[in-house]
Every structure is written in structure tokens, then in C-alpha cells.
Amino acid sequence: MIIGVPKEIKEQEQRVALLPSAAKQLTRRGHSVVVQRNAGIGSGYPDDEYIKAGAEIVDQAKEVFARGDMVVKVKEPLEAEFPLLRKGQILFTYLHLAASKSLTEALLKSGVTAVAYETIQINHRLPLLEPMSEIAGRMSAVMGANFLAKYNGGSGLMSIWNVCAISISQWKTPIRFIQAKRTCTT
């Protein structure tokens, strides 16, 4: 199988869908990996690392999509990429189809087999969404505190209500809620 890795074109998206270490594992198992030039540079992976891993570097996304039996991306295809999708190809990426009717229609029209990261379930869990949700949850408090700081035009006072739900399956009692108010100056 030929796995294609295009450079992400969504604004401010610097991630790459396949690391050189994964490219090495795939090539070791007899697959070919085609990576668009500088696809990994925004994540700290220069083309040389992909070459050392056995991947081939190509200049254009068009070639990645044309040659790839499976194309792996981080973000959903954008309109410029719609015509590059084709029947018989597998697309593996975050899709967020509910937010984009045009993307849904383009996928249907192309005949591509699209697998959305956000739908992958293992033991009733969503392992590809969990890390992003955890990071977003932690970052929300940091960002909130930042915007409430005086130097950002905030009041300089932050009030946080912590609500912790404790539920352990062994307990026969209902969920307990603990509330505590904390105030700090920023």
C-alpha cells in the first residue's frame, strides 16, 4: 500500500499526520510512504528524517493524493483538496462532517472511503479525541486566567467554582458533589 502524507494547508495548522518513526514502521512492513516536501517541518520533523525512515519526498500535494492508496491528514480536506480525492482511496483524518455540508458532499461525490479519527472507538472510548480534550480542558483554565488578568484588560480578580463529581461504580450511594469557591488575584 502507498501511504500519502500531504502538508496541511489549513491556516495555522502546523501538525503532520505521520511521524518519521511511523513512516519507518510502515516501510519496514513493505508499504511505501510518500510525503509532501516540508509536511513535517512545522512539527519539528525535517524532510531528511522522513528520507532516513524510507519515505519518498515529493513537491506537490497533487502527487501525494494521486499516488496514495491511503492519505493521512491531521485536519479535514479543504476545498482546494476536494478534486484530489478519488474512488478507491482511503482518507484517514479528522472530518467534523456535521460542521461542513460541502465537505460531506465532496467526499460522497469523490467515492473516497473516509475514516474520521473522531469516530474510532476502542472499548467504548474515543482514544484519538481524548488527548485533545484533555489538553483543551487544561488550557481553558490557563487561557481564562490570562484574559482575566489586569494586563489583558480584565478585572485582575478570578473566581473559580470547582465542582467535582465523585462516582465510583462500587458505591451504592448517589453521586456526591463538592463545591468550593476560590478567589485569587492575578
Buried (B, 14 or more C-beta within 10 A) or exposed (E): EBBBBBBBBBEEBEEBBBBBEBBBBBBEEEBBBBBBBBBBEBEEBEBEBBBEBBBBBBEEBBBBBBBBEBBBBBBBBBEEBBEBBBEEBBBBBBBEBEEBEEBBEBBEEBEBEBBBBBEEEEEEEBEBBEEEEEEEEEEEEEEEBEEBBEEEEBEEEBEEEEEEEEEEEEEEEEEEEEEEEEEEEB
